[in-house]
Amino acid sequence: MAADGGGGLGPRLWLRFWPGALLLGLAAGCSGPRRWPVPYRRFDYRPPADPYCQARYIFCPTGSSIPVMSDKDVFKVYRLQAPVWEFKYGDLLGHLRIMHDAVGFKSSLTGKNYTMEWYEMFQLGNCTFPHLRPDVPEPFWCNQGAACFYEGIDDAHWKENGTLVQVATITGAMFNEMAKWVEYDNRTGIYYETWMVKESPEECSRVWFEAYECSKFVLRMYQKLADMGAVFKKIQTNYTTLTLFSGEPICLGNETSIFGPRGNKTLATAIRDFYSLFKPYHSVKEFFTNFWKILTKVILKRHFYLFYNLEYWFLPVKYPFVRITYEEIPLPSTKAGRWNPPSQRTSANEIVL
């Protein structure tokens, strides 16, 4: 189905109804010429969390700093994967291939195990959709993701419904160098990005935005270790990706250019109205009422607003709209320049929503 066909508004018709938004996107508030995929923005430091942002489950409750290891030590590196929210729902989301990824280490000198993972500080919903506060015009985002390191590997958690398998062996010197990289990566990459946005389900179709979540952290770490000389085993590794399908995105502006004193009030209202559909529900009736509104807005009218790199984007979404993909991405080799060349991605177990 074409992006501007069917019963919804395609990108060309949308521009006719929203000329102010287009002009805004080409002026102040958007960061220059487009590159696809849009490079994930890194920052000089991690800002403190706003007290308004409260997580139901404490982030990294037993976490600690990464110790300096003996250069002579040897570590086994483990691939860890389990269903999202396995601690609460067991294997329920595992049947949909919605998986969480982490990395484990075991020291040969001390026998101690360690776990490293990267995930949302305020849970997935807060990273994907904002809060709307009556006294604040702009949407308020409780969105940060960070690395968590702690001693021990919960074998039951990873083995029962997921994966715990050795993928490589590294030296203590490599571990210490990796720890420095984690500190940098954690300090500069602060926002969780739920969605990958692509032009179509075709394997080599254009990617507009890359996701930035737990599996991407694991893949970056694997590649860092490979760059240092780690040799990975040849085993199949699959990762979950939540993908939106869209025609070419349109940058609308940033918080100030849209919601500020000289902003676009019509566009600001449209964005707030869209995000209001994804607020927490207090009754079954409210859920089904808003679910129908979401279908109307996203599927029939083909509207989706994405907040990425502190900028708002309009996505003229198109069929099949949303897909959960459990795709194979091979472990890196020391000669690989990238951890995920498109030609090596293999889609499997796709679920269309």
Secondary structure as GFF3:
##gff-version 3
##sequence-region A 1 353
A	DSSP	alpha_helix	11	17	.	.	.	ID=ss1
A	DSSP	alpha_helix	19	26	.	.	.	ID=ss2
A	DSSP	beta_strand	74	83	.	.	.	ID=ss3
A	DSSP	alpha_helix	86	89	.	.	.	ID=ss4
A	DSSP	three_ten_helix	93	96	.	.	.	ID=ss5
A	DSSP	beta_strand	99	107	.	.	.	ID=ss6
A	DSSP	beta_strand	113	120	.	.	.	ID=ss7
A	DSSP	alpha_helix	123	128	.	.	.	ID=ss8
A	DSSP	beta_strand	145	151	.	.	.	ID=ss9
A	DSSP	alpha_helix	155	161	.	.	.	ID=ss10
A	DSSP	beta_strand	163	171	.	.	.	ID=ss11
A	DSSP	alpha_helix	172	188	.	.	.	ID=ss12
A	DSSP	beta_strand	196	198	.	.	.	ID=ss13
A	DSSP	beta_strand	207	209	.	.	.	ID=ss14
A	DSSP	alpha_helix	214	227	.	.	.	ID=ss15
A	DSSP	beta_strand	238	246	.	.	.	ID=ss16
A	DSSP	beta_strand	250	254	.	.	.	ID=ss17
A	DSSP	alpha_helix	255	259	.	.	.	ID=ss18
A	DSSP	alpha_helix	265	276	.	.	.	ID=ss19
A	DSSP	alpha_helix	284	294	.	.	.	ID=ss20
A	DSSP	pi_helix	295	300	.	.	.	ID=ss21
A	DSSP	beta_strand	304	308	.	.	.	ID=ss22
A	DSSP	beta_strand	311	315	.	.	.	ID=ss23
A	DSSP	beta_strand	317	328	.	.	.	ID=ss24
A	DSSP	three_ten_helix	342	344	.	.	.	ID=ss25
A	DSSP	beta_strand	351	352	.	.	.	ID=ss26
###
